[in-house]
């Protein structure tokens, strides 16, 4: 069975990302040390809430869509890869795949 991807507009993808409860899409820990963990988690949440989508969405072999987002604030840079996919009920789900403080 072939997967036929459905391309979302940038605005639609941002709405899905921003409407999703971040407690369900963020890993429990990003770093071993407590200070980077707290700062990075807050930065990722802020990037999801009001970061910019950069580049074009990239479809995966499973029919999911990967988006790059970034947020730069007070000299701090955060870049994340967000994956949007539909579950068996055709509901959109969001997953943070990768977090970086440098360009991809």
Phi and psi in degrees as GROMACS dihedral restraints (atoms count N, CA, C in turn):
[ dihedral_restraints ]
;  ai    aj    ak    al  type     phi  dphi    fc
    3     4     5     6     1   -84.0    20    10
    4     5     6     7     1   141.7    20    10
    6     7     8     9     1   -91.2    20    10
    7     8     9    10     1   124.1    20    10
    9    10    11    12     1  -102.8    20    10
   10    11    12    13     1   107.2    20    10
   12    13    14    15     1   -70.5    20    10
   13    14    15    16     1   146.9    20    10
   15    16    17    18     1  -109.7    20    10
   16    17    18    19     1   114.0    20    10
   18    19    20    21     1   -82.3    20    10
   19    20    21    22     1   122.1    20    10
   21    22    23    24     1   -87.8    20    10
   22    23    24    25     1   148.8    20    10
   24    25    26    27     1   -71.2    20    10
   25    26    27    28     1   159.4    20    10
   27    28    29    30     1   -58.0    20    10
   28    29    30    31     1   -42.5    20    10
   30    31    32    33     1   -64.5    20    10
   31    32    33    34     1   -42.5    20    10
   33    34    35    36     1   -65.2    20    10
   34    35    36    37     1   -42.2    20    10
   36    37    38    39     1   -64.4    20    10
   37    38    39    40     1   -43.6    20    10
   39    40    41    42     1   -61.8    20    10
   40    41    42    43     1   -39.7    20    10
   42    43    44    45     1   -63.1    20    10
   43    44    45    46     1   -44.1    20    10
   45    46    47    48     1   -61.7    20    10
   46    47    48    49     1   -46.3    20    10
   48    49    50    51     1   -61.8    20    10
   49    50    51    52     1   -46.1    20    10
   51    52    53    54     1   -74.3    20    10
   52    53    54    55     1   -24.0    20    10
   54    55    56    57     1   -85.9    20    10
   55    56    57    58     1    -7.8    20    10
   57    58    59    60     1   -86.1    20    10
   58    59    60    61     1   137.5    20    10
   60    61    62    63     1   -67.2    20    10
   61    62    63    64     1   117.8    20    10
   63    64    65    66     1   -64.2    20    10
   64    65    66    67     1   -20.3    20    10
   66    67    68    69     1   -63.0    20    10
   67    68    69    70     1   -25.1    20    10
   69    70    71    72     1   -92.8    20    10
   70    71    72    73     1    -9.2    20    10
   72    73    74    75     1  -116.8    20    10
   73    74    75    76     1    -9.1    20    10
   75    76    77    78     1  -100.6    20    10
   76    77    78    79     1   138.4    20    10
   78    79    80    81     1   -61.1    20    10
   79    80    81    82     1   154.8    20    10
   81    82    83    84     1   -62.9    20    10
   82    83    84    85     1   -35.7    20    10
   84    85    86    87     1  -136.9    20    10
   85    86    87    88     1   142.4    20    10
   87    88    89    90     1  -109.2    20    10
   88    89    90    91     1   -21.2    20    10
   90    91    92    93     1  -149.4    20    10
   91    92    93    94     1   160.1    20    10
   93    94    95    96     1   -77.1    20    10
   94    95    96    97     1   -36.2    20    10
   96    97    98    99     1   -79.8    20    10
   97    98    99   100     1   141.9    20    10
   99   100   101   102     1   -64.3    20    10
  100   101   102   103     1   -40.8    20    10
  102   103   104   105     1   -64.0    20    10
  103   104   105   106     1   -52.9    20    10
  105   106   107   108     1   -59.9    20    10
  106   107   108   109     1   -34.0    20    10
  108   109   110   111     1   -60.8    20    10
  109   110   111   112     1   -47.7    20    10
  111   112   113   114     1   -66.2    20    10
  112   113   114   115     1   -48.1    20    10
  114   115   116   117     1   -64.4    20    10
  115   116   117   118     1   -48.3    20    10
  117   118   119   120     1   -64.6    20    10
  118   119   120   121     1   -40.9    20    10
  120   121   122   123     1   -61.7    20    10
  121   122   123   124     1   -44.6    20    10
  123   124   125   126     1   -62.4    20    10
  124   125   126   127     1   -41.7    20    10
  126   127   128   129     1   -64.4    20    10
  127   128   129   130     1   -40.4    20    10
  129   130   131   132     1   -64.8    20    10
  130   131   132   133     1   -43.8    20    10
  132   133   134   135     1   -61.8    20    10
  133   134   135   136     1   -42.4    20    10
  135   136   137   138     1   -66.3    20    10
  136   137   138   139     1   -35.8    20    10
  138   139   140   141     1   -65.0    20    10
  139   140   141   142     1   -41.9    20    10
  141   142   143   144     1   -64.9    20    10
  142   143   144   145     1   -38.6    20    10
  144   145   146   147     1   -73.4    20    10
  145   146   147   148     1   -41.0    20    10
  147   148   149   150     1  -146.0    20    10
  148   149   150   151     1    23.1    20    10
  150   151   152   153     1   -76.2    20    10
  151   152   153   154     1   171.6    20    10
  153   154   155   156     1  -101.6    20    10
  154   155   156   157     1   143.8    20    10
  156   157   158   159     1   -83.1    20    10
  157   158   159   160     1   130.8    20    10
  159   160   161   162     1  -118.6    20    10
  160   161   162   163     1   147.6    20    10
  162   163   164   165     1    71.1    20    10
  163   164   165   166     1  -170.0    20    10
  165   166   167   168     1  -104.0    20    10
  166   167   168   169     1   153.0    20    10
  168   169   170   171     1   -65.9    20    10
  169   170   171   172     1   145.9    20    10
  171   172   173   174     1  -117.6    20    10
  172   173   174   175     1   121.6    20    10
  174   175   176   177     1   -75.7    20    10
  175   176   177   178     1   144.2    20    10
  177   178   179   180     1   -96.7    20    10
  178   179   180   181     1   171.8    20    10
  180   181   182   183     1   -66.4    20    10
  181   182   183   184     1   -16.9    20    10
  183   184   185   186     1   -92.3    20    10
  184   185   186   187     1    -0.7    20    10
  186   187   188   189     1    89.3    20    10
  187   188   189   190     1     9.7    20    10
  189   190   191   192     1   -86.1    20    10
  190   191   192   193     1   166.4    20    10
  192   193   194   195     1  -120.2    20    10
  193   194   195   196     1   128.7    20    10
  195   196   197   198     1  -103.7    20    10
  196   197   198   199     1   133.9    20    10
  198   199   200   201     1  -124.0    20    10
  199   200   201   202     1   143.5    20    10
  201   202   203   204     1   -99.0    20    10
  202   203   204   205     1   133.6    20    10
  204   205   206   207     1  -128.0    20    10
  205   206   207   208     1   152.6    20    10
  207   208   209   210     1  -144.9    20    10
  208   209   210   211     1   154.3    20    10
  210   211   212   213     1  -148.4    20    10
  211   212   213   214     1   129.7    20    10
  213   214   215   216     1  -122.9    20    10
  214   215   216   217     1   123.8    20    10
  216   217   218   219     1  -149.6    20    10
  217   218   219   220     1   126.9    20    10
  219   220   221   222     1    53.9    20    10
  220   221   222   223     1    39.4    20    10
  222   223   224   225     1    81.3    20    10
  223   224   225   226     1    -2.4    20    10
  225   226   227   228     1   -98.1    20    10
  226   227   228   229     1   130.0    20    10
  228   229   230   231     1  -111.7    20    10
  229   230   231   232     1   139.8    20    10
  231   232   233   234     1  -138.7    20    10
  232   233   234   235     1   132.3    20    10
  234   235   236   237     1  -125.8    20    10
  235   236   237   238     1   130.1    20    10
  237   238   239   240     1  -132.2    20    10
  238   239   240   241     1   152.0    20    10
  240   241   242   243     1  -106.2    20    10
  241   242   243   244     1   121.6    20    10
  243   244   245   246     1  -112.2    20    10
  244   245   246   247     1   133.4    20    10
  246   247   248   249     1  -109.3    20    10
  247   248   249   250     1   129.0    20    10
  249   250   251   252     1  -108.5    20    10
  250   251   252   253     1   132.8    20    10
  252   253   254   255     1  -150.0    20    10
  253   254   255   256     1   159.3    20    10
  255   256   257   258     1  -104.2    20    10
  256   257   258   259     1   137.1    20    10
  258   259   260   261     1   -83.9    20    10
  259   260   261   262     1  -174.2    20    10
  261   262   263   264     1   -65.0    20    10
  262   263   264   265     1   -19.2    20    10
  264   265   266   267     1   -91.1    20    10
  265   266   267   268     1     8.2    20    10
  267   268   269   270     1    64.6    20    10
  268   269   270   271     1    25.9    20    10
  270   271   272   273     1   -93.3    20    10
  271   272   273   274     1   141.0    20    10
  273   274   275   276     1   -75.7    20    10
  274   275   276   277     1   137.3    20    10
  276   277   278   279     1  -124.4    20    10
  277   278   279   280     1   153.6    20    10
  279   280   281   282     1  -124.7    20    10
  280   281   282   283     1   140.0    20    10
  282   283   284   285     1  -141.3    20    10
  283   284   285   286     1   132.0    20    10
  285   286   287   288     1   -86.7    20    10
  286   287   288   289     1   113.0    20    10
  288   289   290   291     1   -87.3    20    10
  289   290   291   292     1   -39.9    20    10
  291   292   293   294     1  -147.7    20    10
  292   293   294   295     1   144.2    20    10
  294   295   296   297     1  -129.1    20    10
  295   296   297   298     1   136.4    20    10
  297   298   299   300     1  -147.1    20    10
  298   299   300   301     1   155.0    20    10
  300   301   302   303     1  -108.4    20    10
  301   302   303   304     1    17.8    20    10
  303   304   305   306     1  -135.1    20    10
  304   305   306   307     1   168.3    20    10
  306   307   308   309     1   -68.0    20    10
  307   308   309   310     1   152.5    20    10
